[in-house]
Amino acid sequence: MQQRTLTVLSTASLIALSLSLACAKSKALTPTTPTPPVATPAGGATLKASAPSPQAPINGVRLETFSNPTLQATAATPTEGGDFTPQYEFELMSDTGTVIERSSPHSSPNWVPAVNLEFDKTYTWHARAIFGGDAGPWSTTASFMSPNGGFKRGKEVFDPLTNGQSVGAVAGGHFETGPNGGWQSNGRGDSIDYDIPTCDSCKVEFDVTNFGRGEGATIGVDVKWFSMGDASTFGGFLAFRDSPWKMHLEQRSDGDGTGMQLIWRNGASDADTNGDPEYGDHRDKFLYGGPDWGHSYDNKVWHFTIEWTIGTYKVSIGELGKTPVEWFDGYFNRGHQYAPPNHRIELGCRPRNESMVGARYRNVKITPQ
């Protein structure tokens, strides 16, 4: 009887041991609850450092020139007893809040952006300290405005002409300020010159008003809105007339007063038009059926676009706010580009003394393509 009791007890012990092992195995297979992550500090900061304080430019100040400003902030300092020397990161934002440039890490709390600023725009910026892969809080956001005057940098030009000045070289004429103003030619020898590095693919745009049809009809002169070429040939009538890089756009004095003529030479003088097939003297004109220029007192504003690539050119004109019309287009022979040395772009045509008297220009843009 005693032996049976021991057997029963042994069996009970085995069952208990099995249950204990099964329970342990069950616990091992049960996933543990993950530990909640450490909360990220406000503003995404992970570095225990103070935020820099913007110093300049701030408070919406307007820059005087298109030279990029130095964004200046105070140095950040470690907080909570830390001891390290941080680097700095800046962000420059557009007027819509889009980041347009971010600095690389550097030791100074000052930075000069590389992006080209646009005309009359508001920009914002901020800065933060960084160290060892961590970043401190962003500074408050500062703001500034780009100039509302013009700029000229390399092949790129913007010249509103409505602020009483020009970034080009002005010869004669006068300025009318205000949104409806601009630079106005007083005589046939007046002009504004923009000398840029040679550009074999560019676009020129401008608005012009205060003229009507047949402006040169009473004096029998085909007056010009625009001309281009080698600046060294702009000193006299014959040098410009016979230049292998001459280009000009004129209003015809004959016909019904709406006609135009374009002459565009890409490396050929008038004399060798048929002598060298690689170069060209491109001419196109019509005497009737051009734009309805109206009269000068109608105050119509016309938008001109003259553009060229290595192999093509075209001229489009339209009343401002309406769909422009492509009036001229063509190809440079065998792809020989228009690339005059000492490239000059001119409002008017001073070397021929054939600028359009009274025409008022504004919003000149030259853009490499």
C-alpha positions in Angstrom: 0.0 0.0 0.0 2.8 2.4 0.8 4.6 1.6 -2.5 1.4 2.6 -4.4 1.3 5.9 -2.6 4.8 6.7 -3.6 4.0 5.9 -7.2 1.0 8.2 -7.2 3.1 10.9 -5.6 5.9 10.4 -8.3 3.3 10.6 -11.0 1.9 13.7 -9.6 5.4 15.2 -9.4 6.1 14.4 -13.0 2.8 16.0 -14.1 3.6 19.1 -12.0 7.1 19.3 -13.5 5.7 18.9 -17.1 3.1 21.6 -16.4 5.9 23.8 -15.1 8.1 23.3 -18.2 5.2 23.8 -20.5 4.3 27.1 -18.8 7.9 28.2 -19.1 8.0 27.3 -22.8 4.8 29.2 -23.3 6.2 32.3 -21.7 9.3 32.1 -23.8 7.2 32.1 -27.0 5.0 35.0 -25.9 6.3 38.3 -27.5 7.3 40.9 -24.9 5.7 44.4 -25.1 8.2 46.8 -26.8 9.6 49.6 -24.7 8.1 53.0 -25.8 10.7 55.1 -27.7 12.1 58.2 -26.0 10.1 61.2 -27.0 11.9 63.5 -29.5 12.4 67.0 -28.2 10.1 69.7 -29.6 11.0 70.9 -33.1 12.9 67.7 -33.9 15.9 68.8 -31.8 18.1 66.0 -30.5 21.1 68.1 -29.5 21.1 69.8 -26.1 22.0 73.2 -27.4 20.4 76.6 -27.5 18.9 77.9 -30.8 20.9 80.6 -32.7 19.4 84.0 -32.9 19.1 85.6 -36.4 21.0 89.0 -36.6 21.0 90.0 -40.2 19.2 90.4 -42.6 16.0 90.4 -40.6 12.6 92.1 -40.3 12.0 92.1 -44.0 14.8 94.5 -44.9 15.3 95.1 -48.6 18.7 94.4 -50.0 20.3 97.1 -52.1 22.1 94.9 -54.5 21.8 91.4 -55.9 25.0 90.3 -54.2 23.9 87.5 -52.0 23.8 88.5 -48.3 25.7 86.9 -45.5 23.1 85.3 -43.2 24.3 86.1 -39.7 23.2 84.4 -36.4 24.5 84.3 -32.9 26.4 81.2 -31.7 24.6 78.3 -30.1 25.7 77.1 -26.6 25.4 73.7 -24.9 22.6 73.3 -22.4 22.3 71.1 -19.4 26.0 71.2 -18.7 27.2 69.9 -22.0 30.6 70.7 -23.3 31.1 70.7 -27.2 31.6 73.0 -30.0 28.8 72.7 -32.6 28.7 73.3 -36.3 25.8 75.1 -38.0 23.2 74.4 -40.7 21.1 77.0 -42.5 18.0 76.9 -44.7 16.9 79.5 -47.2 13.3 79.5 -48.1 11.2 81.1 -50.9 8.2 83.3 -50.3 6.1 80.2 -50.3 8.1 78.5 -47.6 9.9 76.0 -49.9 13.5 75.3 -49.0 15.5 76.4 -52.0 19.0 75.9 -50.5 20.4 74.2 -47.4 24.0 74.8 -46.3 26.5 72.1 -45.6 27.7 71.9 -41.9 30.3 74.6 -41.1 31.9 76.1 -38.1 30.6 79.6 -38.4 27.1 80.8 -37.5 27.3 82.9 -40.8 26.5 81.7 -44.3 26.3 83.1 -47.8 23.8 81.3 -50.0 24.8 80.5 -53.6 21.4 80.5 -55.2 20.6 83.5 -57.5 18.0 85.7 -55.9 14.9 86.7 -58.0 13.6 90.3 -58.5 11.5 91.8 -55.7 10.9 88.6 -53.7 10.6 87.9 -50.0 13.0 85.2 -48.6 13.1 83.7 -45.2 15.8 81.7 -43.4 16.7 80.0 -40.1 19.7 78.3 -38.5 20.5 75.5 -36.0 23.5 73.9 -34.3 24.5 70.4 -35.2 27.0 68.0 -33.5 27.8 64.3 -33.9 24.7 63.5 -35.9 22.4 65.4 -33.6 20.7 68.8 -34.3 19.6 71.5 -32.0 16.4 73.5 -32.3 15.9 75.8 -35.3 16.2 79.5 -34.7 13.2 81.8 -35.2 12.6 82.6 -38.9 14.0 85.8 -40.2 13.1 87.5 -43.5 14.5 89.9 -46.1 13.5 91.1 -49.6 15.5 91.1 -52.8 16.1 94.4 -54.6 13.3 95.9 -56.8 16.0 97.3 -59.1 17.7 95.4 -61.8 20.7 93.1 -61.9 23.3 92.0 -64.4 25.3 88.9 -63.7 27.1 87.1 -66.5 24.7 86.4 -69.4 21.6 87.0 -67.2 20.0 90.5 -67.0 16.8 91.9 -65.5 16.2 95.6 -65.9 12.8 96.9 -65.0 13.6 100.5 -66.1 10.6 101.8 -64.1 12.7 102.9 -61.1 14.6 105.7 -62.9 17.8 103.7 -63.6 19.2 100.9 -65.7 21.9 98.3 -65.3 22.8 98.8 -68.9 24.8 101.7 -70.5 22.3 104.5 -71.2 22.9 106.8 -74.1 20.3 109.6 -74.2 16.6 109.3 -73.6 14.9 109.8 -70.3 13.2 107.8 -67.5 9.5 107.8 -66.5 9.1 106.2 -63.0 6.2 104.1 -61.9 4.6 100.9 -63.1 3.6 102.4 -66.5 7.0 104.2 -66.9 10.3 103.0 -68.3 13.1 104.4 -70.4 12.0 106.4 -73.4 14.0 107.3 -76.5 14.1 111.0 -77.2 16.1 110.8 -80.5 17.2 108.4 -83.2 20.6 108.1 -81.6 19.4 107.1 -78.1 19.9 103.5 -76.8 20.6 101.3 -73.8 23.4 98.7 -74.2 23.8 95.4 -72.4 27.2 93.9 -73.0 27.3 90.2 -72.0 29.6 87.3 -72.5 29.1 85.7 -75.9 25.8 83.7 -75.8 25.1 81.2 -78.5 21.7 80.3 -77.0 19.8 83.1 -75.3 16.4 84.7 -75.0 15.7 88.5 -74.8 12.4 89.9 -73.7 11.1 93.4 -73.2 7.9 95.4 -73.1 7.5 98.5 -75.2 4.8 101.1 -75.6 4.1 104.7 -76.8 4.5 104.0 -80.5 2.1 103.3 -83.4 2.2 102.1 -87.0 4.6 103.6 -89.5 6.7 105.6 -87.0 9.4 106.4 -89.5 7.0 107.0 -92.5 7.2 110.8 -92.4 11.0 110.8 -92.7 11.4 107.6 -94.8 13.4 105.7 -92.2 12.9 102.1 -91.1 13.3 102.7 -87.4 14.5 99.9 -85.1 13.3 98.5 -81.8 16.3 96.3 -81.2 19.7 95.4 -82.4 22.6 93.1 -81.5 26.1 92.3 -82.6 29.8 92.8 -82.0 30.2 95.8 -79.6 33.4 96.9 -81.4 31.3 97.6 -84.6 28.8 99.9 -82.8 30.9 103.0 -83.2 29.8 103.9 -86.7 27.3 103.4 -89.4 29.5 101.5 -91.9 31.1 99.3 -89.3 27.8 98.1 -87.9 26.1 97.9 -91.3 28.8 95.6 -92.8 29.4 93.6 -89.6 29.2 89.8 -90.1 27.3 89.6 -86.7 24.7 92.4 -87.3 21.2 91.7 -86.2 18.3 94.2 -86.0 14.5 94.2 -85.9 12.8 97.2 -87.6 9.4 98.6 -88.4 9.0 99.3 -92.1 8.3 102.9 -93.1 6.6 101.7 -96.4 3.6 99.5 -96.9 0.7 100.0 -94.5 2.9 100.8 -91.5 2.5 97.4 -89.8 5.3 95.7 -91.7 8.6 94.6 -90.2 12.0 93.4 -91.3 14.5 91.1 -89.5 18.2 90.9 -90.5 20.2 88.4 -88.7 23.8 87.5 -89.7 25.6 84.6 -88.0 29.1 85.3 -89.1 28.7 86.5 -92.7 29.1 90.0 -94.1 26.5 91.2 -96.7 29.1 90.9 -99.5 29.7 87.1 -99.0 26.1 86.1 -98.5 26.4 83.5 -101.3 30.1 82.9 -101.0 30.2 80.7 -97.9 27.4 78.2 -97.4 28.3 77.6 -93.7 27.4 81.2 -92.7 24.3 83.1 -93.5 22.8 86.6 -94.0 19.2 85.9 -92.9 16.6 88.4 -94.1 12.9 88.4 -93.9 10.4 91.2 -94.3 6.8 92.0 -95.1 5.0 95.3 -95.8 1.4 94.5 -94.9 -0.6 92.6 -92.4 1.6 93.0 -89.4 0.5 93.6 -85.8 -2.2 96.3 -85.3 0.2 98.8 -83.7 -2.5 101.4 -83.5 -1.3 104.9 -82.6 1.1 106.0 -79.9 -1.7 107.6 -77.9 -3.5 104.2 -77.6 -0.9 103.2 -75.0 -0.8 99.6 -76.2 2.0 97.6 -74.5 3.7 95.0 -76.7 5.8 92.1 -75.4 8.8 91.2 -77.7 10.6 87.9 -77.4 13.8 87.3 -79.4 15.4 83.9 -78.9 18.0 81.8 -80.5 19.8 78.4 -80.1 22.9 77.1 -81.7 20.8 76.2 -84.8 17.6 78.3 -84.8 16.1 81.7 -84.2 12.7 83.2 -83.8 10.9 86.4 -83.0 7.5 86.6 -81.3 5.4 89.7 -80.6 2.1 90.1 -78.9 0.1 92.7 -77.1 0.8 92.3 -73.4 -1.7 89.9 -71.8 -2.6 88.3 -75.1 -1.2 85.3 -77.0 2.0 86.3 -78.8 2.4 85.6 -82.6 5.6 84.1 -84.0 6.5 86.6 -86.8 9.9 85.3 -87.8 11.8 82.0 -87.5 14.6 80.3 -89.3 17.7 78.1 -89.1 21.4 79.1 -89.0 23.1 77.4 -91.9 24.6 74.1 -91.0 24.0 74.8 -87.4 26.7 77.6 -87.2 25.7 79.4 -84.1 25.1 83.1 -83.6 28.0 83.9 -81.3 29.4 87.4 -81.9 32.5 88.4 -80.0 32.0 91.3 -77.5 28.3 90.5 -77.5 26.2 93.6 -77.3 22.4 93.7 -77.0 20.9 97.1 -77.6 17.5 98.8 -77.2 17.2 100.9 -80.4 19.9 101.1 -83.0 22.4 103.9 -82.2 25.1 103.1 -84.8 22.6 103.6 -87.7 20.9 106.5 -85.9 17.6 104.7 -86.4 16.2 104.2 -82.9 12.4 104.5 -82.6 11.8 108.0 -81.2 9.3 108.1 -78.4 9.2 104.3 -77.7 9.2 103.5 -74.0 10.8 100.3 -72.8 10.5 98.4 -69.6 11.0 94.9 -68.1 14.1 93.8 -70.1 15.1 90.2 -69.5 18.1 88.4 -71.0 18.2 84.7 -70.1 20.6 82.0 -71.3 18.8 78.9 -72.6 
